[in-house]
Amino acid sequence: MPRQPRFSLPGQPQHVIVRGNNKSTIFHQEVDRNFFLSALQDGLVKHGCALHAYVLMTNHVHLLMTPTTTESIPKTMQALGRRYVQYFNRKYGRTGT
């Protein structure tokens, strides 16, 4: 069953959590965190989100974001996920999400 659409209210800060599949590690090295932050920054600029705070844990991420439109957070997270998953899979010889 697909995930329900995220409720998004433009101009209001929202707490977003991203977890690795089965709580698996999503950052093995510092360079992974740096790539993630770079991809996040690109998505924020492109899709109109402000980032107020973040925490990068080994198997999950917390983001405090304010969207400018109802599509800002979903589009930002989609762009980030696509880019980071490709990077991670290529680097660590993996496939899938």
N, CA, C and O atoms as a Tinker XYZ file with bonds, in Angstrom:
   388  protein
     1  N      0.851000   -1.171000    0.000000    73     2
     2  CA     0.000000    0.000000    0.000000    64     1     3
     3  C      0.901000    1.240000    0.000000    63     2     4     5
     4  O      1.845000    1.311000    0.787000    81     3
     5  N      0.625000    2.209000   -0.864000    73     3     6
     6  CA     1.474000    3.398000   -0.936000    64     5     7
     7  C      1.321000    4.278000    0.304000    63     6     8     9
     8  O      0.298000    4.268000    0.988000    81     7
     9  N      2.364000    5.024000    0.554000    73     7    10
    10  CA     2.357000    5.958000    1.677000    64     9    11
    11  C      1.349000    7.071000    1.407000    63    10    12    13
    12  O      1.210000    7.517000    0.268000    81    11
    13  N      0.654000    7.515000    2.434000    73    11    14
    14  CA    -0.276000    8.632000    2.307000    64    13    15
    15  C      0.501000    9.912000    2.021000    63    14    16    17
    16  O      1.618000   10.071000    2.513000    81    15
    17  N     -0.067000   10.831000    1.234000    73    15    18
    18  CA     0.635000   12.090000    0.954000    64    17    19
    19  C      0.934000   12.850000    2.242000    63    18    20    21
    20  O      0.139000   12.856000    3.182000    81    19
    21  N      2.086000   13.483000    2.260000    73    19    22
    22  CA     2.494000   14.267000    3.413000    64    21    23
    23  C      1.657000   15.548000    3.474000    63    22    24    25
    24  O      1.454000   16.202000    2.451000    81    23
    25  N      1.179000   15.904000    4.646000    73    23    26
    26  CA     0.481000   17.173000    4.840000    64    25    27
    27  C      1.532000   18.276000    4.816000    63    26    28    29
    28  O      2.521000   18.213000    5.547000    81    27
    29  N      1.322000   19.266000    3.991000    73    27    30
    30  CA     2.310000   20.333000    3.862000    64    29    31
    31  C      1.613000   21.684000    3.889000    63    30    32    33
    32  O      0.701000   21.937000    3.102000    81    31
    33  N      2.037000   22.531000    4.780000    73    31    34
    34  CA     1.484000   23.866000    4.913000    64    33    35
    35  C      2.591000   24.874000    4.629000    63    34    36    37
    36  O      3.475000   25.070000    5.463000    81    35
    37  N      2.555000   25.520000    3.453000    73    35    38
    38  CA     3.614000   26.475000    3.097000    64    37    39
    39  C      3.821000   27.531000    4.189000    63    38    40    41
    40  O      2.870000   28.055000    4.769000    81    39
    41  N      5.090000   27.817000    4.441000    73    39    42
    42  CA     5.437000   28.823000    5.434000    64    41    43
    43  C      5.510000   28.323000    6.865000    63    42    44    45
    44  O      5.865000   29.084000    7.765000    81    43
    45  N      5.179000   27.050000    7.096000    73    43    46
    46  CA     5.211000   26.487000    8.446000    64    45    47
    47  C      6.327000   25.448000    8.563000    63    46    48    49
    48  O      6.399000   24.534000    7.741000    81    47
    49  N      7.194000   25.568000    9.564000    73    47    50
    50  CA     8.275000   24.595000    9.736000    64    49    51
    51  C      7.723000   23.186000    9.958000    63    50    52    53
    52  O      6.703000   22.996000   10.620000    81    51
    53  N      8.423000   22.210000    9.390000    73    51    54
    54  CA     8.020000   20.814000    9.526000    64    53    55
    55  C      9.232000   19.949000    9.847000    63    54    56    57
    56  O     10.338000   20.189000    9.361000    81    55
    57  N      8.999000   18.952000   10.666000    73    55    58
    58  CA    10.036000   17.994000   11.045000    64    57    59
    59  C      9.948000   16.811000   10.093000    63    58    60    61
    60  O      8.914000   16.148000   10.017000    81    59
    61  N     11.026000   16.545000    9.369000    73    59    62
    62  CA    11.073000   15.455000    8.398000    64    61    63
    63  C     12.120000   14.446000    8.861000    63    62    64    65
    64  O     13.238000   14.819000    9.218000    81    63
    65  N     11.752000   13.173000    8.851000    73    63    66
    66  CA    12.669000   12.103000    9.241000    64    65    67
    67  C     12.864000   11.179000    8.047000    63    66    68    69
    68  O     11.899000   10.781000    7.393000    81    67
    69  N     14.125000   10.840000    7.768000    73    67    70
    70  CA    14.465000    9.903000    6.704000    64    69    71
    71  C     15.232000    8.758000    7.352000    63    70    72    73
    72  O     16.213000    8.986000    8.059000    81    71
    73  N     14.786000    7.525000    7.112000    73    71    74
    74  CA    15.440000    6.355000    7.708000    64    73    75
    75  C     15.958000    5.430000    6.621000    63    74    76    77
    76  O     15.407000    5.364000    5.522000    81    75
    77  N     17.028000    4.715000    6.948000    73    75    78
    78  CA    17.514000    3.676000    6.051000    64    77    79
    79  C     16.575000    2.490000    6.084000    63    78    80    81
    80  O     15.902000    2.258000    7.089000    81    79
    81  N     16.519000    1.729000    4.990000    73    79    82
    82  CA    15.681000    0.525000    4.957000    64    81    83
    83  C     16.096000   -0.431000    6.064000    63    82    84    85
    84  O     17.282000   -0.698000    6.256000    81    83
    85  N     15.115000   -0.941000    6.784000    73    83    86
    86  CA    15.368000   -1.874000    7.895000    64    85    87
    87  C     16.368000   -1.311000    8.903000    63    86    88    89
    88  O     17.136000   -2.055000    9.513000    81    87
    89  N     16.347000    0.000000    9.067000    73    87    90
    90  CA    17.241000    0.707000   10.000000    64    89    91
    91  C     18.715000    0.499000    9.653000    63    90    92    93
    92  O     19.580000    0.574000   10.526000    81    91
    93  N     18.993000    0.239000    8.377000    73    91    94
    94  CA    20.381000    0.025000    7.974000    64    93    95
    95  C     21.136000    1.347000    7.890000    63    94    96    97
    96  O     20.537000    2.417000    7.788000    81    95
    97  N     22.440000    1.250000    7.933000    73    95    98
    98  CA    23.311000    2.417000    7.908000    64    97    99
    99  C     23.193000    3.144000    6.581000    63    98   100   101
   100  O     23.210000    2.521000    5.519000    81    99
   101  N     23.073000    4.467000    6.642000    73    99   102
   102  CA    23.007000    5.266000    5.417000    64   101   103
   103  C     24.250000    6.131000    5.223000    63   102   104   105
   104  O     24.454000    6.699000    4.150000    81   103
   105  N     25.074000    6.229000    6.256000    73   103   106
   106  CA    26.342000    6.956000    6.157000    64   105   107
   107  C     27.460000    6.073000    6.712000    63   106   108   109
   108  O     27.485000    5.775000    7.906000    81   107
   109  N     28.375000    5.658000    5.848000    73   107   110
   110  CA    29.502000    4.848000    6.301000    64   109   111
   111  C     30.733000    5.703000    6.580000    63   110   112   113
   112  O     31.553000    5.367000    7.434000    81   111
   113  N     30.855000    6.807000    5.855000    73   111   114
   114  CA    32.041000    7.663000    5.978000    64   113   115
   115  C     31.615000    9.129000    5.985000    63   114   116   117
   116  O     30.489000    9.463000    5.618000    81   115
   117  N     32.522000    9.985000    6.401000    73   115   118
   118  CA    32.252000   11.424000    6.416000    64   117   119
   119  C     31.939000   11.950000    5.017000    63   118   120   121
   120  O     31.119000   12.856000    4.869000    81   119
   121  N     32.576000   11.398000    4.001000    73   119   122
   122  CA    32.319000   11.824000    2.623000    64   121   123
   123  C     30.869000   11.545000    2.228000    63   122   124   125
   124  O     30.312000   12.279000    1.412000    81   123
   125  N     30.248000   10.512000    2.780000    73   123   126
   126  CA    28.838000   10.216000    2.517000    64   125   127
   127  C     27.956000   11.328000    3.079000    63   126   128   129
   128  O     27.023000   11.782000    2.417000    81   127
   129  N     28.252000   11.760000    4.293000    73   127   130
   130  CA    27.499000   12.866000    4.903000    64   129   131
   131  C     27.647000   14.142000    4.082000    63   130   132   133
   132  O     26.680000   14.873000    3.869000    81   131
   133  N     28.857000   14.397000    3.631000    73   131   134
   134  CA    29.103000   15.610000    2.832000    64   133   135
   135  C     28.338000   15.566000    1.517000    63   134   136   137
   136  O     27.774000   16.576000    1.096000    81   135
   137  N     28.313000   14.412000    0.865000    73   135   138
   138  CA    27.550000   14.290000   -0.378000    64   137   139
   139  C     26.064000   14.487000   -0.113000    63   138   140   141
   140  O     25.381000   15.177000   -0.870000    81   139
   141  N     25.566000   13.887000    0.951000    73   139   142
   142  CA    24.153000   14.030000    1.312000    64   141   143
   143  C     23.800000   15.499000    1.523000    63   142   144   145
   144  O     22.786000   15.973000    1.012000    81   143
   145  N     24.625000   16.214000    2.267000    73   143   146
   146  CA    24.361000   17.631000    2.532000    64   145   147
   147  C     24.417000   18.464000    1.256000    63   146   148   149
   148  O     23.632000   19.397000    1.090000    81   147
   149  N     25.325000   18.138000    0.367000    73   147   150
   150  CA    25.417000   18.844000   -0.910000    64   149   151
   151  C     24.163000   18.605000   -1.758000    63   150   152   153
   152  O     23.608000   19.540000   -2.334000    81   151
   153  N     23.727000   17.350000   -1.828000    73   151   154
   154  CA    22.519000   17.023000   -2.585000    64   153   155
   155  C     21.289000   17.670000   -1.943000    63   154   156   157
   156  O     20.387000   18.127000   -2.646000    81   155
   157  N     21.255000   17.706000   -0.622000    73   155   158
   158  CA    20.155000   18.358000    0.091000    64   157   159
   159  C     20.119000   19.845000   -0.243000    63   158   160   161
   160  O     19.055000   20.395000   -0.530000    81   159
   161  N     21.268000   20.488000   -0.206000    73   159   162
   162  CA    21.340000   21.919000   -0.517000    64   161   163
   163  C     20.822000   22.204000   -1.924000    63   162   164   165
   164  O     20.071000   23.157000   -2.131000    81   163
   165  N     21.219000   21.388000   -2.879000    73   163   166
   166  CA    20.748000   21.563000   -4.258000    64   165   167
   167  C     19.228000   21.449000   -4.331000    63   166   168   169
   168  O     18.575000   22.253000   -4.996000    81   167
   169  N     18.672000   20.461000   -3.656000    73   167   170
   170  CA    17.221000   20.270000   -3.651000    64   169   171
   171  C     16.478000   21.405000   -2.975000    63   170   172   173
   172  O     15.418000   21.824000   -3.439000    81   171
   173  N     17.033000   21.905000   -1.877000    73   171   174
   174  CA    16.410000   23.019000   -1.161000    64   173   175
   175  C     16.315000   24.250000   -2.048000    63   174   176   177
   176  O     15.273000   24.903000   -2.106000    81   175
   177  N     17.397000   24.563000   -2.735000    73   175   178
   178  CA    17.435000   25.738000   -3.600000    64   177   179
   179  C     16.482000   25.560000   -4.776000    63   178   180   181
   180  O     15.710000   26.462000   -5.102000    81   179
   181  N     16.542000   24.399000   -5.407000    73   179   182
   182  CA    15.733000   24.158000   -6.606000    64   181   183
   183  C     14.232000   24.149000   -6.322000    63   182   184   185
   184  O     13.443000   24.625000   -7.138000    81   183
   185  N     13.836000   23.608000   -5.168000    73   183   186
   186  CA    12.416000   23.403000   -4.903000    64   185   187
   187  C     11.829000   24.330000   -3.843000    63   186   188   189
   188  O     10.657000   24.194000   -3.491000    81   187
   189  N     12.613000   25.259000   -3.334000    73   187   190
   190  CA    12.068000   26.285000   -2.461000    64   189   191
   191  C     11.761000   25.870000   -1.041000    63   190   192   193
   192  O     10.630000   26.012000   -0.576000    81   191
   193  N     12.756000   25.360000   -0.358000    73   191   194
   194  CA    12.625000   25.027000    1.062000    64   193   195
   195  C     13.727000   25.734000    1.837000    63   194   196   197
   196  O     14.836000   25.921000    1.337000    81   195
   197  N     13.405000   26.120000    3.057000    73   195   198
   198  CA    14.417000   26.646000    3.970000    64   197   199
   199  C     14.746000   25.545000    4.973000    63   198   200   201
   200  O     13.848000   24.890000    5.501000    81   199
   201  N     16.026000   25.346000    5.231000    73   199   202
   202  CA    16.467000   24.359000    6.218000    64   201   203
   203  C     16.937000   25.112000    7.455000    63   202   204   205
   204  O     17.831000   25.953000    7.370000    81   203
   205  N     16.335000   24.812000    8.605000    73   203   206
   206  CA    16.658000   25.501000    9.852000    64   205   207
   207  C     17.623000   24.697000   10.721000    63   206   208   209
   208  O     18.467000   25.264000   11.415000    81   207
   209  N     17.490000   23.380000   10.676000    73   207   210
   210  CA    18.341000   22.521000   11.505000    64   209   211
   211  C     18.343000   21.111000   10.916000    63   210   212   213
   212  O     17.406000   20.705000   10.229000    81   211
   213  N     19.418000   20.376000   11.202000    73   211   214
   214  CA    19.487000   18.985000   10.769000    64   213   215
   215  C     20.345000   18.199000   11.739000    63   214   216   217
   216  O     21.211000   18.744000   12.424000    81   215
   217  N     20.077000   16.889000   11.779000    73   215   218
   218  CA    20.884000   15.949000   12.546000    64   217   219
   219  C     21.093000   14.740000   11.651000    63   218   220   221
   220  O     20.129000   14.135000   11.183000    81   219
   221  N     22.350000   14.385000   11.412000    73   219   222
   222  CA    22.673000   13.216000   10.600000    64   221   223
   223  C     23.163000   12.101000   11.518000    63   222   224   225
   224  O     24.275000   12.158000   12.042000    81   223
   225  N     22.331000   11.098000   11.704000    73   223   226
   226  CA    22.693000    9.929000   12.499000    64   225   227
   227  C     23.192000    8.855000   11.533000    63   226   228   229
   228  O     23.094000    9.036000   10.319000    81   227
   229  N     23.716000    7.763000   12.033000    73   227   230
   230  CA    24.241000    6.735000   11.130000    64   229   231
   231  C     23.151000    6.086000   10.286000    63   230   232   233
   232  O     23.393000    5.726000    9.135000    81   231
   233  N     21.941000    5.932000   10.852000    73   231   234
   234  CA    20.887000    5.239000   10.111000    64   233   235
   235  C     19.638000    6.079000    9.856000    63   234   236   237
   236  O     18.658000    5.566000    9.316000    81   235
   237  N     19.650000    7.354000   10.230000    73   235   238
   238  CA    18.521000    8.222000    9.942000    64   237   239
   239  C     18.928000    9.683000   10.020000    63   238   240   241
   240  O     20.002000   10.033000   10.508000    81   239
   241  N     18.019000   10.531000    9.516000    73   239   242
   242  CA    18.276000   11.967000    9.439000    64   241   243
   243  C     17.038000   12.701000    9.935000    63   242   244   245
   244  O     15.912000   12.300000    9.640000    81   243
   245  N     17.247000   13.780000   10.691000    73   243   246
   246  CA    16.165000   14.679000   11.090000    64   245   247
   247  C     16.405000   16.014000   10.400000    63   246   248   249
   248  O     17.522000   16.532000   10.407000    81   247
   249  N     15.356000   16.567000    9.806000    73   247   250
   250  CA    15.436000   17.858000    9.132000    64   249   251
   251  C     14.302000   18.743000    9.632000    63   250   252   253
   252  O     13.170000   18.280000    9.774000    81   251
   253  N     14.594000   20.003000    9.898000    73   251   254
   254  CA    13.566000   20.986000   10.212000    64   253   255
   255  C     13.523000   21.938000    9.025000    63   254   256   257
   256  O     14.441000   22.729000    8.808000    81   255
   257  N     12.429000   21.844000    8.253000    73   255   258
   258  CA    12.327000   22.549000    6.976000    64   257   259
   259  C     11.050000   23.381000    6.924000    63   258   260   261
   260  O     10.030000   23.023000    7.513000    81   259
   261  N     11.132000   24.501000    6.203000    73   259   262
   262  CA     9.940000   25.299000    5.926000    64   261   263
   263  C      9.757000   25.369000    4.416000    63   262   264   265
   264  O     10.616000   25.902000    3.714000    81   263
   265  N      8.642000   24.836000    3.906000    73   263   266
   266  CA     8.391000   24.867000    2.462000    64   265   267
   267  C      7.779000   26.198000    2.035000    63   266   268   269
   268  O      7.109000   26.864000    2.823000    81   267
   269  N      8.015000   26.577000    0.777000    73   267   270
   270  CA     7.374000   27.768000    0.232000    64   269   271
   271  C      6.088000   27.413000   -0.510000    63   270   272   273
   272  O      5.217000   28.265000   -0.682000    81   271
   273  N      5.964000   26.151000   -0.954000    73   271   274
   274  CA     4.748000   25.670000   -1.611000    64   273   275
   275  C      4.406000   24.298000   -1.040000    63   274   276   277
   276  O      5.200000   23.714000   -0.303000    81   275
   277  N      3.232000   23.786000   -1.377000    73   275   278
   278  CA     2.843000   22.457000   -0.894000    64   277   279
   279  C      3.714000   21.358000   -1.484000    63   278   280   281
   280  O      3.812000   20.277000   -0.904000    81   279
   281  N      4.350000   21.613000   -2.629000    73   279   282
   282  CA     5.198000   20.617000   -3.287000    64   281   283
   283  C      6.675000   20.734000   -2.922000    63   282   284   285
   284  O      7.472000   19.892000   -3.337000    81   283
   285  N      7.054000   21.743000   -2.168000    73   283   286
   286  CA     8.471000   21.982000   -1.878000    64   285   287
   287  C      9.154000   20.822000   -1.159000    63   286   288   289
   288  O     10.218000   20.377000   -1.589000    81   287
   289  N      8.571000   20.333000   -0.088000    73   287   290
   290  CA     9.205000   19.244000    0.660000    64   289   291
   291  C      9.189000   17.940000   -0.130000    63   290   292   293
   292  O     10.231000   17.292000   -0.237000    81   291
   293  N      8.055000   17.528000   -0.687000    73   291   294
   294  CA     8.090000   16.271000   -1.459000    64   293   295
   295  C      9.083000   16.301000   -2.615000    63   294   296   297
   296  O      9.803000   15.325000   -2.832000    81   295
   297  N      9.133000   17.393000   -3.352000    73   295   298
   298  CA    10.058000   17.486000   -4.483000    64   297   299
   299  C     11.509000   17.518000   -4.016000    63   298   300   301
   300  O     12.374000   16.905000   -4.641000    81   299
   301  N     11.780000   18.223000   -2.927000    73   299   302
   302  CA    13.131000   18.266000   -2.368000    64   301   303
   303  C     13.582000   16.880000   -1.941000    63   302   304   305
   304  O     14.692000   16.460000   -2.267000    81   303
   305  N     12.728000   16.165000   -1.213000    73   303   306
   306  CA    13.087000   14.847000   -0.704000    64   305   307
   307  C     13.199000   13.830000   -1.839000    63   306   308   309
   308  O     14.038000   12.931000   -1.781000    81   307
   309  N     12.375000   13.961000   -2.854000    73   307   310
   310  CA    12.462000   13.058000   -4.008000    64   309   311
   311  C     13.793000   13.258000   -4.738000    63   310   312   313
   312  O     14.476000   12.292000   -5.076000    81   311
   313  N     14.150000   14.516000   -4.974000    73   311   314
   314  CA    15.416000   14.808000   -5.658000    64   313   315
   315  C     16.602000   14.327000   -4.827000    63   314   316   317
   316  O     17.540000   13.735000   -5.362000    81   315
   317  N     16.561000   14.578000   -3.535000    73   315   318
   318  CA    17.628000   14.141000   -2.631000    64   317   319
   319  C     17.759000   12.620000   -2.639000    63   318   320   321
   320  O     18.860000   12.086000   -2.766000    81   319
   321  N     16.635000   11.930000   -2.503000    73   319   322
   322  CA    16.658000   10.471000   -2.470000    64   321   323
   323  C     17.218000    9.866000   -3.743000    63   322   324   325
   324  O     18.051000    8.962000   -3.696000    81   323
   325  N     16.764000   10.362000   -4.863000    73   323   326
   326  CA    17.264000    9.829000   -6.132000    64   325   327
   327  C     18.770000   10.004000   -6.249000    63   326   328   329
   328  O     19.484000    9.081000   -6.642000    81   327
   329  N     19.237000   11.170000   -5.914000    73   327   330
   330  CA    20.662000   11.465000   -6.071000    64   329   331
   331  C     21.525000   10.693000   -5.070000    63   330   332   333
   332  O     22.553000   10.126000   -5.438000    81   331
   333  N     21.102000   10.674000   -3.809000    73   331   334
   334  CA    21.911000   10.007000   -2.790000    64   333   335
   335  C     21.908000    8.493000   -2.975000    63   334   336   337
   336  O     22.942000    7.850000   -2.795000    81   335
   337  N     20.777000    7.921000   -3.327000    73   335   338
   338  CA    20.708000    6.459000   -3.520000    64   337   339
   339  C     21.617000    6.030000   -4.664000    63   338   340   341
   340  O     22.314000    5.021000   -4.555000    81   339
   341  N     21.615000    6.787000   -5.761000    73   339   342
   342  CA    22.518000    6.458000   -6.875000    64   341   343
   343  C     23.974000    6.519000   -6.429000    63   342   344   345
   344  O     24.762000    5.627000   -6.743000    81   343
   345  N     24.325000    7.566000   -5.701000    73   343   346
   346  CA    25.691000    7.718000   -5.187000    64   345   347
   347  C     26.046000    6.536000   -4.278000    63   346   348   349
   348  O     27.080000    5.893000   -4.459000    81   347
   349  N     25.179000    6.259000   -3.301000    73   347   350
   350  CA    25.448000    5.220000   -2.313000    64   349   351
   351  C     25.560000    3.853000   -2.973000    63   350   352   353
   352  O     26.485000    3.098000   -2.671000    81   351
   353  N     24.634000    3.525000   -3.868000    73   351   354
   354  CA    24.658000    2.223000   -4.536000    64   353   355
   355  C     25.902000    2.059000   -5.400000    63   354   356   357
   356  O     26.523000    0.996000   -5.405000    81   355
   357  N     26.261000    3.097000   -6.121000    73   355   358
   358  CA    27.459000    3.034000   -6.975000    64   357   359
   359  C     28.714000    2.853000   -6.107000    63   358   360   361
   360  O     29.578000    2.035000   -6.419000    81   359
   361  N     28.801000    3.611000   -5.037000    73   359   362
   362  CA    29.995000    3.567000   -4.185000    64   361   363
   363  C     30.152000    2.229000   -3.459000    63   362   364   365
   364  O     31.263000    1.715000   -3.332000    81   363
   365  N     29.033000    1.665000   -2.981000    73   363   366
   366  CA    29.106000    0.465000   -2.158000    64   365   367
   367  C     28.643000   -0.808000   -2.883000    63   366   368   369
   368  O     28.423000   -1.841000   -2.250000    81   367
   369  N     28.496000   -0.727000   -4.213000    73   367   370
   370  CA    28.157000   -1.908000   -4.994000    64   369   371
   371  C     26.805000   -2.517000   -4.645000    63   370   372   373
   372  O     26.654000   -3.738000   -4.591000    81   371
   373  N     25.835000   -1.655000   -4.411000    73   371   374
   374  CA    24.499000   -2.099000   -4.034000    64   373   375
   375  C     23.513000   -1.835000   -5.149000    63   374   376   377
   376  O     23.842000   -1.179000   -6.138000    81   375
   377  N     22.291000   -2.350000   -4.990000    73   375   378
   378  CA    21.180000   -2.046000   -5.890000    64   377   379
   379  C     19.954000   -1.772000   -5.029000    63   378   380   381
   380  O     19.934000   -2.083000   -3.838000    81   379
   381  N     18.945000   -1.194000   -5.638000    73   379   382
   382  CA    17.680000   -0.966000   -4.926000    64   381   383
   383  C     17.625000    0.385000   -4.239000    63   382   384   385
   384  O     18.438000    1.274000   -4.493000    81   383
   385  N     16.631000    0.513000   -3.351000    73   383   386
   386  CA    16.385000    1.788000   -2.683000    64   385   387
   387  C     17.277000    1.981000   -1.481000    63   386   388
   388  O     17.193000    3.008000   -0.808000    81   387
